[in-house]
Amino acid sequence: MGLKIYLDGSFVEEQDAKVSVFDHGFLYGDGIFEGIRAYHNCVFRLKEHVDRFFDSAKAINLELPVSKKQMGDIIVETCRQNGLREAYIRVVASRGKGDLGLDPRKCPIPTLVCIASSISLYPEELYRNGLKVITVPTRRNGPEGVNPRIKSLNYLNNIMAKIEANIAGAEEAIMLNQEGYVAECTGDNIFIVKNGVLKTPALHVGMLEGVTRNEVIKLARAEDIPLEETVLTRYDLFTADEAFLTGTAAELIPVTNIDTRVIGDGKPGPIFNKLLIKYREITKVVDNPDAVIMR
């Protein structure tokens, strides 16, 4: 049996989940998506993900065919339909079916999809030993183009950077903005630690406001770990005592080598380890009854 996929108001079998070749999400990357996790029978930070999804839609002038409450219900029900208490959930909205022109006015009905399955980005040993990452020539889109705050289907910028990391034999790529400051990785936000201070690029640098990033910031403040949302350069990365990435799929994962420089002592650091423990604790807490999957 395959997965049950939510597609435009109905749950269909995986093999029947089909979208028109005239859909502008397929033709032009005109749409948005969201990646969400379910832990221990509960969708994690459902409200925050739905809010970001709707913000992305608003930014590209895409009117979604459901309310926020309905979207949350769809996400939870997709997990139920597939009997999943632990899951990776992908929500996608595209401009919908149109013609071969660019004009979004020719797409009267958006396409809405929700998929619940599993994901494993990195093998377990990398969580123990750390990632090897590189900075790449491909620069992050600036806010004057496809704003990185929009989680859009137009991901070619990130994919080009990922290709460069693959060629170099690195697990991830760090992308700089147009001014040469550290922005984010292809699918994750980045943190460093220097002299006991946790640092991460500020939003104005140009990057996605990660839900996991925000959780780590809240955890750091709760644990009285000094924190700065600031501007970082490659020098700051090379001389860091610790480095790690955050993302919905990856959660928190350490970085121990950047551009052939060993970070700290080459092992996951104490602040990373502390935050990882705290993060995994909060994934077990039900903070939203509407996010519970099986009752």
N, C-alpha and C positions, 0 to 999 in steps of 0.2 A: 504494500500500500504506500502511495506517495503522500505528500503533504496536502493539506487543505489550505487553499489560498483564498484570501478575501480579494475579490475583484469587482469593483463598481456595484456594491450592494448585495453580493451573494458570495457564498463560499463554494469554490469549485475544486475539483481534483487538479493536482499539479499539472497533469498533461493537458488539461483544458484551460489553463490560465494563459490566455492568449491576448495580445494587444495588437492593434492594427499597425501595419507598416507605415501608415500615414500619421501615426501618433507623433506629435512634435517633440515628445521626450526622446523617441527613437531617432527622429530625423535631425534634431538640433540640440538635444540635451536641455530642452526647455521644460524644466521641472525641478522638484526638490525631493529630498529624502531625509530620513532620520533613522539612526541605529539605536536600539534600545535593548536592555538586558532584563531578563526575569531571573530572580534568585529565590530559592526556597518558597516557591508557590506565590510569588508576588512580583509584579512588574516594578522595577527599580526606577524611582524618580519619574513616574509616569507624567505628572503635571508639568515638570520642567521640560521634558522632551516634547510633549504636545505643544506647550507654549512656544518653544523654539521652532517647531514645525510650522506653526501658524505665522510666526514672525517672518520666516523664510518666504512663505506664500505671499504675505503682505508686501514684502520687499520686491517681489517680481510681478506684483499686481495679478496674482492668481487667486481667484475666489474658490475656496474649497467647497465641495458639495455637502459637507457635514459640519456640525458644531464641534467645539472642543470636547464636550461631554460625549458626543457620539464617537469621536475619534478615539478617545480613551476606552470606550466600551468595545470598539472594534479591535483594538490592540489586545485587550484582555481575552476577548472571545476567540481571537485567532489562536492564542495559546491553548485555550480550552478545546477547541476543535481538533487540535493535534495532540492533546493529552500531555502537554509540556508544562512541567513545573519549573524547569530551568531552560532558558531559551535565549537566543539572539533574535531580535525582531527587527525587521526592515519595513518601514512605511515609505511608500513612494507616491507622489502626486505629480502628474505631468499635465501639460497644457491640454492634451487630448488630441483626438483625431481632427486633422485639418486637410489642407491641400499641400502642394509642394512649395508654396511660398512661405515666407517668414512670418507673415502677419498673424499675430495671436488672436485677432478678432475672428479669424476663420476657424477657430477651434471652440465651438460653443459649449462643449461638455468636457470637463477635466476627467482624467483617468486616475482612479485611486486604488492602490494595491497595498495589502499588508501580508507579510510572510513571516512565519515563526519557524525557526529551525535551530541549528547549533552552529557555532563558529569556534575555530581555534587558530588564532593568528600566529602564535609562536609556541614552539615546544617548551615543555616544562623546564628543561635545563637552562634556558635563557633567563627564566625568572630567578634562577639561582646564581647564574654566572654573569648575566648582563649582556646587552646587545652591543654589537659593533655597528656604528652609524657613521655616515659621512655628510658633510655639507656638499651641496650640488650646485652646478651653474644655473639650473632653472630657477628663476625667481618666483616668489609667491605673487599671485595677482594682487594688484593694488585696489583700494576701495573705489577708485574712479573707473575701474573696469567691472569684472565680476567680483563683487565685494566678498571677501572670505567669510564674512559674518553670515552669508547666505549659504546654507548647505544644499548646493544646487547639483543637478544631474550633470552639469558641465564640469567634469572632474579631470579633464585632460591635462591641466596644469599639474595636478598632483601625480597623475600617471606618468608624465614625462620625467618627473623627479624620481619616481619609483623605479623606472627603467634604468636611470643612471645609477641608482643604488644597486640594482640587480647586476649590472655590468661590472661594478666595482666589488661585488661579493659582500656587500653590506646588508644588514637586515632592514635598515631604515635610512631615509634621507631627511636631513635638516634643510629646510628652505629658508632663505633670507628674503627680506623684502627688497623693494627697488632701491632703497638707500643702503643696503648691505647689513641691516640689523636682523637678528634672529627672529623669525616669525613662528614657525611651527614645523612639524614633520608632515609627511604625506597623509597621515590619518590620525595623528596624535598631537597633543600639546606637549611642551617640554618644560621641565623644571631643572634648576641646578641648586646646589648648596655651596656656599662659600663662607668660611669662618662662622658657621652656625646659622647663617641667614639663608632662608629659602627664597629663591628668586625665579620669576617666570615673566615672559614677555607681556607687556601691557597690551590691552585690546587695541589701542590706537596704532600699534605697530602694523596690524593687518593680519587677522587670523580668525579662526572659528572660536567662538566662546564655548568651550567644551563643558558639558555637564559634569564630567568626571573632574576636569580642571577645577570647576567651582567647588565641588565636594572636597577636593584636596585643600583648597584655600580655606574652607570653613574648618576642616579638621586641624590644619596648622594653627589657626587662630585659637581654636578650643584647647590645643595642647601648648599654647604660649610659645610656639616656634616663630621667631621673627620672620616676617614675610615682606617681600617687595614685589609689586607688579611694576616692571621697569623696562629699560632698553638694554638689550644684551648684544654683544658682539661675539665673533668667533673666539677672540682672546678670552672672554669670560667663560666660554665653554671649555677651552683647552686647560684653563687653570682652576677649574672647579674641583671641589672636594668630593662632590657626588653629582650625579645626573640621573634623571629618570623621565620616562614618558607617561602620559595619561591619556586614556581614551575608553570609550564604552566597551569596545571589544577587547582591547589589550588590558584594561584596568590600569594598574600601575606596574611598570616594568623597568628595571634598572638599565642604565647605559654605562658601560665600563671602558669604551674606546670610541673616541671621536677623531676622525681624520688621522688615524694611527697614533694619536696621543692617548696614553693610559689615563683614565680619570681616577683621581684619588689613589687608593692602593690596588685598584683593579678589581675590587669586589663591591657588591651592593653595600651602601653606607648605612649608618645607624638611623639617620632621619628617614631615609626611604623605608627601611624595615619597619620603623615605628608607624609611619603613615599607612603602609600596606596592611599591617595588622588592624589598625583602626578602620581602614576602609572596608576590609572584609567583615568587620563586626557590624558596620552600619547596613551592609547588604542583607543582613539577617533580620533587620528591624522592619516591621510593617508600619509605615507611617501614613498610609493612605488605604483605607478599607476598600475603596473602589478599584484598587490595583490587585486585589487578591484574585488568583486564578481559579482554584478549585475550592469551593466552599463546603 
